[in-house]
Amino acid sequence: MASFTCVHPLLLLLCSVLLLPTTTTSSESNKVRVDVYYETLCPDSEDFIVKDLIKLFESGLISIVDLKLYPYGNAKLGSNNTIYCQHGPSECLLNTVEACAIKIWPALNDHFPFIYCIESLVYEHKYPQWESCYEKLGLDSKPIAECYSSGLGKELELQYAAETSALQPPHQYVPWVVVDGLPIYEDYENFLTYVCNAYNGTAALKACSKLSLNTIQKASTKSTLSVGCNEGKMPALFGRIRSTLTSWMRQMNMAIWI
């Protein structure tokens, strides 16, 4: 298990959540699978991680979620498996660093603080200072450095490339959030309500009951033209229609929790 200390104000809230005992469900199969496909320097990706994904921990809903992160996004493979990232070499570096963190510290409570720290720096336009996260969290930098320099990080990124390419339907932009096997398209900011609606376990979901009408109103007024980082193409019409329908269904189901 990774060992980290909460010595930076930015991470105090995160640490207060992650260091508390976590309530688990009676059966692992009851957990809702949430897959997040992203790239480290995409403004919409880091915004989602810093502002939205963190709510899983703040609300306690992480106890009913099996969260998986895929730091690859819209990168492309060239000859000899060369990886070209949408936002350049720095993004390739950070994608690989975060992939190494997931591999080296497989427990979510171990690798997520490190990824959150990096993405917080991206959010603040300070990503060149990403190595400061080792000191902030009291982590040893050596395992990540070895993973990156040994080529293991590249192998991990190629694995993420294959998994991202295999998505059905194919991802259209990032962040691409999938809840229990179904993408939620442009409504990713409201992914918590999809988690609540998908959960079929017996745990009391007080967090779900606290999701207010303001969340629904925010979803209904969000422009479908505002999407995450894509490859210069607007989402397909089908994706927009699907997003509108799923958002409407989410709003209808939300009434159950209010």
C-alpha positions in Angstrom: 0.0 0.0 0.0 1.3 3.4 -0.9 2.1 5.7 2.0 1.4 9.4 1.7 1.0 12.4 4.0 -1.4 15.3 3.6 1.0 18.2 3.8 -0.5 20.4 1.0 -3.7 22.4 1.5 -5.0 21.4 -1.9 -5.0 17.7 -0.8 -6.4 18.1 2.7 -10.0 17.4 1.6 -9.0 14.4 -0.5 -6.9 12.9 2.2 -9.6 13.4 4.8 -11.8 11.3 2.6 -9.4 8.6 1.5 -7.8 8.0 4.9 -11.2 7.2 6.6 -12.4 3.6 6.7 -14.5 2.8 3.7 -17.9 1.1 4.0 -18.1 -1.7 1.5 -21.1 -3.4 0.1 -22.0 -7.0 1.0 -21.1 -8.2 -2.4 -18.5 -7.0 -4.9 -20.9 -7.8 -7.7 -23.3 -5.1 -6.4 -20.8 -2.4 -7.2 -21.4 -0.1 -10.2 -18.6 -0.2 -12.7 -17.4 3.2 -13.8 -14.8 3.5 -16.5 -13.1 6.9 -17.2 -11.2 7.2 -20.5 -9.2 10.4 -20.4 -5.9 12.2 -21.4 -3.9 14.1 -18.8 -3.7 17.5 -20.5 -7.2 17.7 -21.9 -8.9 20.7 -20.1 -12.2 18.8 -20.0 -10.5 15.7 -18.6 -8.7 17.4 -15.8 -11.8 19.5 -15.0 -13.8 16.4 -14.7 -11.3 14.7 -12.4 -10.8 17.7 -10.2 -14.4 18.9 -10.0 -16.6 16.0 -10.7 -14.9 12.6 -10.1 -13.7 13.7 -6.7 -17.4 13.8 -5.6 -17.4 10.0 -5.6 -15.1 10.3 -2.5 -16.7 13.3 -0.9 -20.2 11.8 -1.1 -19.1 8.3 0.1 -20.5 6.8 -3.1 -17.1 5.3 -3.8 -18.1 2.5 -1.5 -20.6 1.2 -4.2 -18.4 1.9 -7.2 -15.7 0.0 -9.0 -13.7 2.8 -10.6 -11.2 2.2 -13.4 -9.1 4.9 -15.0 -7.6 4.7 -18.6 -5.0 7.5 -19.2 -4.7 7.4 -23.0 -7.6 9.3 -24.6 -7.2 10.5 -28.2 -3.6 9.4 -28.6 -2.7 7.7 -31.9 -0.3 4.8 -32.8 2.2 5.4 -35.5 4.8 3.1 -37.0 6.7 0.9 -34.6 4.0 1.5 -32.0 5.1 5.1 -31.6 2.4 6.9 -29.5 1.4 10.5 -30.6 -0.7 12.3 -28.0 -3.2 15.0 -28.8 -1.5 17.6 -26.6 2.1 16.7 -27.4 5.0 14.9 -25.7 4.2 16.3 -22.2 0.8 14.6 -22.3 2.4 11.4 -23.4 4.8 11.7 -20.4 2.0 12.3 -17.9 -0.3 9.6 -19.5 2.5 7.1 -18.9 3.3 8.4 -15.4 -0.3 8.0 -14.4 -0.5 4.5 -16.0 2.6 3.5 -14.0 1.0 4.8 -10.8 -2.1 2.6 -11.4 0.1 -0.4 -12.0 2.5 0.2 -9.1 -0.2 1.2 -6.6 -3.2 -0.8 -7.8 -5.5 0.1 -4.9 -7.7 3.0 -5.9 -7.0 4.7 -2.5 -3.3 4.6 -3.4 -3.1 5.8 -7.0 -6.0 8.2 -7.1 -4.5 10.8 -4.7 -1.4 10.9 -7.0 -3.4 11.3 -10.2 -5.7 13.8 -8.5 -2.6 15.8 -7.5 -1.2 15.8 -11.0 -4.5 16.8 -12.6 -4.9 19.6 -10.0 -1.6 21.0 -11.2 -2.9 20.7 -14.8 -6.0 22.6 -13.7 -3.8 25.3 -12.2 -1.6 25.4 -15.4 1.3 24.2 -13.4 1.7 20.7 -14.8 5.5 21.0 -15.3 5.6 20.8 -11.5 4.0 17.4 -11.4 6.9 15.8 -9.6 6.1 17.9 -6.6 3.3 15.5 -6.0 5.8 12.9 -4.6 6.7 15.3 -1.8 3.2 16.5 -1.2 2.0 12.9 -0.7 5.1 11.5 0.9 5.6 9.0 -2.0 8.8 7.5 -3.3 9.4 8.6 -6.9 11.7 5.7 -7.7 9.1 3.1 -8.7 7.5 5.5 -11.2 10.8 6.5 -12.6 11.8 2.8 -13.1 8.4 2.0 -14.7 8.8 4.8 -17.1 12.5 4.2 -18.0 12.2 0.4 -18.2 9.6 0.5 -21.0 6.9 -0.9 -18.7 5.1 2.4 -18.9 5.0 2.2 -22.7 3.6 -1.4 -22.5 0.9 -0.1 -20.2 0.0 2.7 -22.6 -0.2 0.2 -25.5 -2.6 -1.9 -23.4 -4.7 1.2 -22.8 -4.6 2.0 -26.5 -6.0 -1.4 -27.3 -8.7 -1.1 -24.7 -9.7 2.4 -25.8 -9.8 1.3 -29.4 -12.0 -1.6 -28.6 -14.8 0.6 -27.1 -18.2 -0.1 -28.5 -19.6 2.4 -29.4 -16.2 4.0 -30.1 -15.4 7.0 -27.9 -16.0 10.4 -29.6 -14.1 12.6 -27.1 -12.6 12.6 -23.6 -13.5 12.3 -20.9 -15.5 9.3 -22.0 -17.4 8.0 -19.0 -19.0 4.5 -19.1 -21.3 3.4 -16.3 -22.1 -0.3 -16.2 -21.0 -0.7 -19.8 -23.0 2.2 -21.2 -21.4 5.5 -22.2 -23.2 8.6 -20.9 -21.9 10.9 -23.6 -22.1 14.6 -22.9 -23.8 14.1 -19.5 -20.6 13.0 -17.9 -20.7 15.8 -15.4 -23.8 14.2 -13.9 -22.4 10.7 -13.7 -23.3 10.3 -10.0 -27.0 10.1 -10.8 -26.2 7.3 -13.3 -24.4 5.5 -10.5 -27.4 5.9 -8.2 -29.8 4.6 -10.8 -27.6 1.7 -11.7 -26.9 0.5 -8.2 -29.0 -2.5 -7.1 -27.4 -3.3 -3.8 -28.9 -3.0 -0.3 -26.7 -0.2 1.1 -28.5 2.9 2.2 -27.7 5.6 -0.3 -28.0 8.8 1.6 -25.7 10.5 -0.9 -28.2 9.7 -3.7 -31.1 11.2 -1.8 -29.1 14.5 -1.4 -28.7 15.0 -5.2 -30.9 18.1 -5.6 -33.1 19.5 -8.3 -30.3 21.9 -9.1 -28.4 18.9 -10.6 -31.3 18.2 -12.9 -31.6 21.8 -13.9 -27.9 22.0 -14.6 -28.2 18.9 -16.8 -31.2 20.2 -18.7 -29.6 23.6 -19.5 -26.2 22.2 -20.5 -25.4 22.8 -24.2 -24.9 19.6 -26.2 -22.4 21.6 -28.3 -20.1 21.8 -25.3 -18.2 18.5 -25.2 -14.8 17.2 -24.1 -11.5 17.1 -26.1 -12.2 15.5 -29.5 -10.1 15.1 -32.6 -11.4 18.2 -34.4 -14.8 16.6 -35.2 -18.2 17.3 -33.5 -19.8 14.3 -32.0 -22.0 12.2 -34.2 -25.6 13.0 -34.4 -26.5 9.6 -32.9 -24.3 10.4 -29.9 -26.1 13.7 -29.3 -29.5 12.1 -29.6 -28.4 9.3 -27.2 -27.1 11.9 -24.8 -30.4 13.8 -24.8 -32.4 10.7 -24.2 -30.2 9.4 -21.4 -30.2 12.8 -19.8 -34.0 12.9 -19.9 -34.2 9.4 -18.5 -31.8 10.3 -15.8 -34.0 13.3 -14.8 -37.1 11.0 -14.7 -35.3 8.5 -12.5 -33.9 11.2 -10.3 -37.3 11.9 -8.9 -37.0 8.6 -7.0 -34.2 10.0 -4.9 -35.7 13.4 -4.1 
